[in-house]
């Protein structure tokens, strides 16, 4: 996996931190598949940029403040596991959230063709290592 692909993925998280959904989607292939964790209420598989956009818009509506920090990146072939630390405050409730989870990205020509969400680092690493 080339460094430019990883840099584009990292930039997409920074864009989301600023509420920039277009910037977030820029790294995704038109036919992307986003597999969200069952831990989220609106989990499922989102196919194509429009479906991912709708998911992210709904996700962002829930938060008054949201920040995702990428704490670690592990690359294996065309896949990268990103270990994420989320801090957020709920829009309606004001509830503080401090969570860690992982996304595994599959890249093709520096575009994300698939993103899989995992509840923990170990599961993400198992997903990228045969």
Protein Blocks (a to p, Z undefined) as FASTA:
>chain_A
ZZklmmmmmmmmmmmmnopaklmmmmpcfkbccdddfkbmkgccdedjklmmmmmmmmmm
mpmbdcdddfbdcdehjbccdddddddddfklopacddddddddddeehiafbdcddfbf
klmmmmmpZZ
